[in-house]
Amino acid sequence: MSVTQQAPATRSEHDLIGDREIPVEAYWGVHSLRAKENFDITGTSLSGNPHLITALARVKQAAARANHELGLLDDARARAIDEACEAIANGSLHDQFIIDPIQGGAGTSTNMNANEVIANLALEIMGHAKGEYSYLHPNDHVNLSQSTNDAYPTAVNIATHFATQPLLAAMAVLENSCLAKAREFRSVVKMGRTQLQDAVPMTVGQEFGGWAVTLREDRDRLAESLSLVTEINLGATAIGTGLNAPAGYAESARAHLAELTGLPLTTSEDLIEATSDVGAFVHLSGVLKRVALKISKICNDLRLLSSGPRAGLNDLQLPAVQSGSSIMPGKVNPVIPEVVNQIAYQVVGYDMTVTMAAEGGQLQLNAFEPVIAHSIGLSLKHLTNGCLTLAARCIDGITVDEDALRRAVENSIGLVTALNPRLGYSASTSIALEALHSGRGVAELVLERGLLSAEDLNELLKPERLANLSD
């Protein structure tokens, strides 16, 4: 080392394994360092999940207020912890949450990362240097009356609630895009299809309206599922017995946390059951899978309906957003529905991860909540982005060729179904068969056989009647 170079300044911290040198500017400590070294899994860190960091800060803040209220934490330490948590909840020091989201230890590393960052920021607020834990300790004071097994799950619940809000909003955006197209194409008649075969006429507006209802129903189901994550186990400590938490702590901490988050939080009726159970996340993940599958089905429809343009259905024209081929000039692919399909497949995989992690819980604790939280968080993020992308880059720009759709209806054998009540099933079947084998139109054959007058036929084939519109 040259005389002009100096070793980075460090501080020494100790844990049960031994001593380690920590960068003097770091707010995290020895427990976080070991966890960072042990869990190099996803290439990401907790800093990428601001909802979880904010929730952890609020849990620690509520705990400090409860401990101070019950006489376990003195004024100076309580104020410093409270101020530090408030700063972190408002976005400070998120880069100091360095642990990989997937980790062994049931979330202990995440909890300790939070304890250390909060403690060191609180020490600075009190006028001490980072690492001077004799004045304020990550475990003895920040983690007072808590265990990872109640603080971390409670934070995950709160983070999940807030992380779901952008998806609910994005689904509303996508629903409104479909509703706008339902209005725009309200009277544009096309052929409906069942089992990929011509069925009966409908309007393009009705098709988009059906998708909008699907999205609204799933948005309602998702909102309903959030009621389960407002039930928390804070105060349970290690396994649900409340060991080392004073009488009155659970209710005090819950009340403070409800005030800090604005959520209608309740304490689980049986804390032992709640500490080992992850059923709320299984349910929520299942609803996310439902949302993903429904949106993927819409994307399947969009790809089919826009197929062609000359040799496919070509009912819809999706906006061209990029060239489709490196070899075929002029080709444009349905890339937006395709990417959203892939999001759906990924969400189904995340749900399977949640399912297996829930099943893998043993005795009084589920050690796999980190991967549950990570999987649900990714599902929420990807679905949110997918809904917004599908709305803005695809649905909003869809157009139709009304004349071509009308000709397809008039030439379809399925048109005979609309005439069935007047002609009868036998005559309608005969017309359908002749139309199929001759290539002639249903309307043409009806007129040729004298089964209906041109006036009656035109009345029966009005767009409003074909699509069974109410007005």
C-alpha positions in Angstrom: 0.0 0.0 0.0 1.4 3.4 -0.9 2.0 6.0 1.7 -0.9 8.1 0.2 -3.4 5.3 0.5 -5.2 4.6 3.7 -7.2 1.6 4.7 -11.0 2.3 4.9 -12.1 3.3 8.4 -13.9 0.5 10.2 -15.4 -0.3 13.6 -15.3 -3.6 15.3 -18.5 -5.4 16.2 -19.0 -8.7 18.1 -21.6 -11.5 17.9 -21.6 -15.0 19.2 -19.4 -16.2 16.4 -16.7 -13.6 16.9 -15.5 -10.2 15.9 -15.9 -8.5 12.5 -14.8 -5.2 11.0 -17.7 -3.0 9.8 -17.3 0.0 7.6 -17.5 3.0 9.9 -20.1 4.7 7.7 -22.4 1.7 7.6 -25.6 1.8 9.6 -25.9 -2.0 9.4 -23.8 -4.2 11.7 -22.2 -7.6 12.2 -25.4 -9.6 11.9 -26.3 -8.0 8.6 -22.7 -8.5 7.4 -22.8 -12.3 8.0 -26.3 -12.6 6.5 -25.1 -10.7 3.4 -22.2 -13.1 3.0 -24.4 -16.2 3.6 -27.3 -15.3 1.3 -26.1 -14.2 -2.1 -29.2 -15.7 -3.9 -31.2 -13.3 -6.0 -28.7 -10.6 -6.8 -31.1 -8.1 -5.1 -31.5 -6.7 -1.6 -34.2 -5.6 0.8 -33.6 -2.1 -0.5 -35.6 -3.0 -3.5 -38.7 -3.5 -1.4 -39.5 -0.1 0.1 -42.9 -1.3 1.4 -41.2 -3.9 3.6 -38.6 -1.5 4.9 -41.3 1.1 5.8 -43.4 -1.6 7.4 -40.4 -2.8 9.5 -39.7 0.7 10.6 -43.4 1.2 11.6 -43.4 -2.1 13.6 -40.2 -1.0 15.5 -41.7 2.4 16.1 -44.9 1.0 17.5 -42.9 -1.4 19.7 -40.8 1.5 21.1 -43.9 3.5 21.9 -45.5 0.6 23.6 -42.4 -0.2 25.6 -42.1 3.4 26.6 -45.8 3.5 27.6 -45.2 0.4 29.8 -42.1 1.8 31.4 -39.6 -0.6 29.8 -37.9 2.1 27.6 -36.6 5.4 29.0 -37.5 8.8 27.4 -34.2 9.4 25.6 -34.0 5.9 23.9 -37.7 5.9 23.1 -37.5 9.3 21.4 -34.4 8.4 19.5 -35.8 5.1 18.2 -39.1 6.8 17.3 -37.3 9.5 15.4 -35.0 7.0 13.6 -38.0 4.9 12.6 -39.9 7.9 11.3 -36.9 8.9 9.1 -36.6 5.4 7.7 -40.4 5.1 7.1 -40.1 8.3 5.1 -37.4 6.9 2.8 -34.1 7.5 4.6 -31.3 4.9 4.7 -33.1 2.3 2.5 -29.8 1.5 0.9 -28.6 0.2 4.3 -31.0 -2.7 4.0 -28.4 -5.0 2.4 -29.8 -8.5 3.0 -31.0 -10.8 0.2 -34.8 -11.2 0.4 -34.5 -15.0 0.2 -32.7 -16.2 3.3 -32.6 -18.9 5.9 -33.7 -18.2 9.5 -37.4 -17.3 9.1 -36.6 -13.6 8.5 -34.1 -13.2 11.4 -31.6 -11.6 9.1 -34.1 -9.0 7.9 -35.2 -8.3 11.4 -31.6 -7.8 12.6 -30.8 -5.6 9.6 -33.6 -3.4 10.7 -32.6 -3.5 14.3 -29.0 -2.5 13.5 -29.9 0.3 11.1 -32.5 1.8 13.5 -30.1 1.5 16.4 -27.2 3.2 14.7 -29.3 6.0 13.4 -30.8 6.4 16.9 -27.3 6.5 18.4 -26.4 9.4 16.1 -29.6 11.2 17.1 -28.5 10.8 20.7 -25.1 12.2 19.9 -23.1 8.9 19.9 -21.2 7.1 17.2 -22.5 4.2 15.3 -21.7 0.9 17.0 -21.7 2.4 20.5 -24.3 -0.1 21.6 -23.8 0.3 25.3 -26.0 3.4 24.9 -28.6 1.9 22.7 -28.6 -1.7 21.6 -30.2 -3.3 18.5 -31.5 -6.3 20.5 -31.9 -4.9 24.0 -33.8 -1.7 23.0 -34.9 -1.7 19.3 -36.0 -5.4 19.5 -37.4 -5.1 23.1 -40.5 -7.2 23.7 -40.2 -8.7 20.2 -39.1 -11.7 18.3 -38.4 -12.0 14.6 -41.3 -14.4 14.7 -43.8 -11.7 15.4 -42.1 -8.5 14.2 -41.2 -9.8 10.8 -44.6 -11.5 9.9 -46.4 -8.3 11.1 -44.2 -6.2 8.8 -44.8 -8.5 5.9 -48.5 -8.3 6.4 -48.4 -4.5 6.4 -46.1 -4.3 3.5 -48.3 -6.7 1.5 -51.3 -4.5 2.1 -49.6 -1.4 0.8 -47.9 -3.2 -2.1 -51.3 -4.4 -3.3 -52.7 -0.9 -3.7 -50.8 -0.1 -7.0 -52.1 -3.4 -8.5 -55.7 -2.5 -7.6 -55.2 0.9 -9.2 -53.6 -0.7 -12.3 -56.4 -3.1 -12.7 -58.9 -0.2 -12.6 -56.9 1.5 -15.4 -57.1 -1.7 -17.5 -60.8 -2.1 -16.7 -61.5 1.5 -17.8 -59.6 0.9 -21.0 -61.8 -2.0 -21.8 -64.9 0.0 -20.9 -63.9 2.8 -23.2 -63.5 0.3 -26.1 -66.9 -1.3 -25.1 -68.5 2.1 -25.6 -66.5 2.9 -28.8 -67.5 -0.4 -30.5 -70.9 -0.8 -29.0 -72.7 -1.2 -32.3 -70.0 -2.9 -34.3 -71.3 -6.4 -35.1 -68.9 -9.4 -35.4 -69.1 -13.2 -35.0 -68.9 -14.7 -31.6 -67.2 -18.0 -31.4 -67.3 -21.1 -29.2 -64.6 -23.8 -29.4 -63.0 -21.6 -32.1 -66.0 -22.2 -34.4 -68.5 -19.6 -35.6 -71.3 -19.3 -33.0 -73.7 -16.4 -33.1 -73.3 -12.6 -33.7 -72.3 -10.2 -31.0 -70.7 -6.8 -30.9 -67.1 -5.9 -30.4 -68.3 -3.7 -27.5 -69.9 -6.7 -25.8 -66.6 -8.6 -26.0 -64.7 -5.7 -24.4 -67.4 -5.2 -21.9 -67.1 -8.9 -20.8 -63.4 -8.3 -20.2 -64.1 -5.2 -18.1 -66.5 -7.2 -15.9 -63.9 -9.9 -15.4 -61.3 -7.3 -14.3 -63.8 -5.6 -11.9 -64.8 -8.9 -10.3 -61.1 -9.9 -9.8 -60.3 -6.5 -8.4 -63.1 -6.9 -5.9 -61.8 -10.3 -4.9 -58.3 -9.0 -4.4 -59.5 -6.1 -2.3 -61.5 -8.5 -0.1 -58.4 -10.7 0.4 -56.6 -7.9 2.1 -58.8 -8.1 5.2 -56.8 -11.3 6.1 -53.5 -9.5 6.3 -54.7 -6.9 8.7 -54.8 -9.6 11.4 -51.3 -9.6 13.0 -49.4 -11.6 15.7 -47.4 -8.7 17.2 -46.9 -9.6 20.8 -46.6 -13.3 20.2 -42.8 -13.2 20.5 -41.0 -16.5 19.7 -43.8 -19.1 19.3 -47.0 -17.3 20.4 -46.8 -17.5 24.2 -45.7 -13.9 24.5 -42.6 -14.8 26.5 -40.6 -11.6 27.4 -43.4 -9.3 26.4 -45.1 -7.6 29.4 -48.8 -7.6 30.1 -50.6 -5.1 27.9 -47.8 -4.9 25.3 -49.6 -6.7 22.5 -52.6 -4.4 22.6 -50.5 -1.3 23.1 -48.2 -2.1 20.2 -51.2 -3.0 18.0 -52.9 0.3 18.7 -49.8 2.3 18.0 -49.1 0.4 14.8 -52.7 0.9 13.6 -52.3 4.6 14.2 -49.0 4.8 12.4 -50.2 2.8 9.4 -53.8 3.8 9.2 -54.8 0.2 8.9 -57.6 -1.5 10.8 -55.2 -4.0 12.5 -56.4 -6.7 14.9 -54.5 -9.1 17.1 -55.0 -12.7 16.2 -57.3 -14.6 18.6 -54.7 -17.4 19.1 -51.1 -16.2 18.8 -49.7 -19.7 18.8 -51.7 -20.6 15.7 -51.1 -17.3 14.1 -47.3 -17.6 14.5 -47.1 -20.9 12.7 -49.8 -20.2 10.1 -49.4 -18.4 6.7 -52.9 -19.1 5.4 -53.5 -15.4 4.6 -50.7 -15.4 2.1 -51.8 -18.7 0.6 -55.2 -17.1 0.0 -53.8 -13.8 -1.3 -51.4 -15.7 -3.6 -54.3 -17.7 -4.9 -56.2 -14.6 -5.7 -53.2 -13.2 -7.6 -53.0 -16.4 -9.6 -56.7 -16.0 -10.4 -56.1 -12.4 -11.6 -53.1 -13.6 -13.6 -55.1 -16.3 -15.3 -58.0 -14.1 -16.2 -55.7 -11.4 -17.7 -53.8 -14.1 -19.6 -57.1 -15.4 -21.0 -57.8 -11.9 -22.2 -54.4 -11.8 -23.9 -55.0 -15.1 -25.5 -58.2 -13.7 -27.0 -56.4 -10.6 -28.2 -53.8 -12.7 -29.9 -56.4 -14.9 -31.6 -58.7 -12.0 -32.6 -55.8 -10.1 -34.1 -54.3 -13.1 -36.0 -53.6 -12.6 -39.6 -53.9 -10.0 -41.0 -54.8 -11.8 -44.2 -54.9 -15.5 -43.1 -56.3 -15.2 -39.6 -59.4 -13.9 -37.8 -58.3 -10.2 -38.0 -61.3 -9.1 -35.9 -59.1 -6.6 -34.1 -56.1 -4.6 -35.2 -53.7 -4.2 -32.3 -51.5 -1.1 -32.4 -48.1 -1.7 -34.0 -45.5 -1.0 -31.4 -42.4 -2.6 -32.9 -41.2 -4.6 -35.9 -42.0 -8.3 -35.6 -39.3 -10.1 -37.4 -35.6 -10.0 -38.3 -36.3 -12.0 -41.5 -39.9 -11.3 -42.5 -40.4 -7.7 -43.6 -43.7 -6.0 -42.6 -44.5 -8.6 -39.9 -45.9 -7.2 -36.7 -46.4 -9.4 -33.7 -48.8 -9.1 -30.7 -45.9 -8.5 -28.3 -47.8 -6.8 -25.6 -50.3 -9.6 -25.0 -47.4 -12.0 -25.3 -45.4 -10.3 -22.5 -48.4 -10.2 -20.3 -49.0 -13.9 -20.9 -45.5 -14.5 -19.7 -46.1 -12.5 -16.5 -49.1 -14.7 -15.8 -47.1 -17.9 -16.2 -44.6 -16.4 -13.8 -47.3 -15.6 -11.2 -48.6 -19.1 -11.4 -45.0 -20.3 -10.6 -44.8 -17.8 -7.7 -48.1 -19.2 -6.4 -46.7 -22.7 -6.4 -43.7 -21.4 -4.5 -46.0 -19.9 -1.9 -48.0 -23.2 -1.7 -44.9 -25.3 -1.1 -43.4 -22.9 1.4 -46.7 -22.9 3.3 -46.8 -26.7 3.3 -43.2 -26.8 4.5 -43.9 -25.1 7.8 -43.1 -27.2 10.9 -44.4 -27.1 14.4 -44.6 -23.6 15.9 -43.1 -21.6 13.0 -42.9 -21.4 9.3 -39.3 -20.8 8.4 -40.0 -20.0 4.7 -41.9 -16.8 5.0 -39.1 -14.9 3.3 -39.7 -16.7 0.0 -43.4 -16.3 0.5 -43.0 -12.5 0.9 -40.6 -12.3 -2.0 -42.9 -14.3 -4.3 -46.0 -12.3 -3.5 -44.1 -9.1 -3.9 -42.9 -10.1 -7.3 -46.4 -11.1 -8.4 -47.8 -7.8 -7.3 -45.1 -5.8 -9.0 -45.2 -7.7 -12.3 -49.0 -7.8 -12.5 -49.1 -4.1 -11.8 -46.7 -3.3 -14.6 -48.4 -5.8 -16.9 -51.9 -4.2 -16.4 -50.6 -0.7 -17.1 -48.6 -1.9 -20.2 -51.5 -3.8 -21.6 -53.8 -0.8 -21.2 -51.5 1.8 -22.6 -49.6 -0.1 -25.2 -52.4 -2.3 -26.5 -56.0 -1.9 -25.5 -56.1 1.9 -25.9 -54.9 1.7 -29.5 -57.1 -1.1 -30.8 -59.1 -0.4 -34.0 -61.5 -2.5 -36.1 -62.6 -2.7 -39.7 -66.4 -2.5 -39.2 -67.2 -3.3 -42.8 -65.1 -6.4 -42.8 -66.6 -7.6 -39.6 -70.1 -7.1 -41.0 -69.3 -9.1 -44.1 -67.9 -11.9 -42.0 -71.2 -12.0 -40.1 -73.2 -12.0 -43.3 -71.1 -14.8 -44.8 -71.0 -16.9 -41.6 -73.0 -20.1 -41.3 -73.5 -19.1 -37.7 -75.9 -16.4 -38.9 -78.6 -19.1 -39.4 -78.9 -19.3 -35.6 -80.4 -15.8 -35.5 -83.0 -17.0 -38.1 -83.8 -20.3 -36.4 -86.8 -19.0 -34.4 -88.6 -17.9 -37.6 -87.4 -20.7 -40.0 -87.4 -23.7 -37.6 -84.5 -26.0 -36.8 -84.9 -28.3 -39.8 -85.0 -25.6 -42.4 -82.2 -23.7 -40.7 -80.0 -26.9 -40.7 -80.7 -27.4 -44.4 -79.7 -23.8 -45.2 -76.5 -24.2 -43.0 -75.5 -27.3 -44.9 -76.0 -25.9 -48.3 -74.2 -22.7 -47.3 -71.3 -24.8 -46.0 -70.9 -26.9 -49.1 -71.7 -24.2 -51.7 -69.8 -21.3 -50.2 -72.9 -19.1 -50.6 -74.3 -16.9 -47.9 -77.1 -17.7 -45.5 -79.1 -14.6 -46.4 -78.8 -15.3 -50.1 -80.2 -18.8 -49.7 -83.0 -17.7 -47.5 -84.1 -15.2 -50.1 -83.7 -17.7 -52.9 -85.9 -20.2 -51.2 -88.5 -17.6 -50.5 -88.4 -18.4 -46.8 -88.4 -14.7 -45.8 -89.0 -11.4 -47.6 -86.1 -9.1 -48.0 -87.7 -6.7 -45.5 -88.2 -9.3 -42.9 -84.6 -10.6 -43.4 -83.2 -7.1 -43.0 -85.2 -6.6 -39.8 -83.9 -9.9 -38.4 -80.4 -9.1 -39.3 -80.2 -5.7 -37.7 -77.1 -5.3 -35.6 -79.1 -4.5 -32.5 -81.1 -7.7 -32.9 -78.1 -9.9 -33.8 -76.3 -8.9 -30.7 -79.4 -8.9 -28.6 -78.8 -5.3 -27.5 -81.4 -3.9 -25.1 -81.6 -0.5 -26.5 
